[in-house]
Amino acid sequence: MHGREPLMGPAELLVLTFPGPTVTVEAATALVRLRDAAGVRVIDSLVVVRDAEGDAAYGELADFEHLRGVEGLDGEELPLIGPEDAQEAVELMEPGSAALIVLIEHLWAREAAEALAAVGGRLASGVRVPPENIDEAVRAAEARVAAGE
């Protein structure tokens, strides 16, 4: 496969919002732990802050002085998250809050993607289902089981 990019598993862009004025050391540490997890790879991340007046700014985690001491924060990331993504995140944020945009690759699915490619198949679609929708579906299924359906 010389000259081709390695096959990637499905990727997902997450916007994690926080009620405070910046991303905390604890949140940055959790991201570092995610980088070390076996099932995902952090491809890129970006911090967005929105002040009390609603004005926004964004930057890399290492751009924030209070986060520079977080061990493992200087991971190898590709610069794929940009200003357009930051602006979309701002629309989801309350004034006086912060967000961490994270682009992750689902490594657990890479082996399946490679097996599909070997036989000429490909992942044609994927849909992220919000946790609240899963909770609602589980409650509905439990109610059906309890009703004897």
HUFENTA-V344081 format. One line per field, one symbol per residue. psi: psi as a letter, one per 20 degrees, with the letter a starting at -180 (. if undefined). burial: # if it has 24 or more other C-alpha atoms within 12 Angstrom, else .. Layout:
psi = ???
burial = ???
This chain:
psi = kpiqqqpqrqqpoqooqqirirprhgghhhgghhhiqhirpogqqpppqorhiiqqqrrqgiiogiihiopjhlroqpmhpahgggghghiiqqqkrrqoppoqpnhhiggghggghhjjrqohqqppoqhhhggghgggghhgghij.
burial = .......###########..####..##..##.##....###########.....######.....#.....#.#.....##..###.##.################..#.......................................
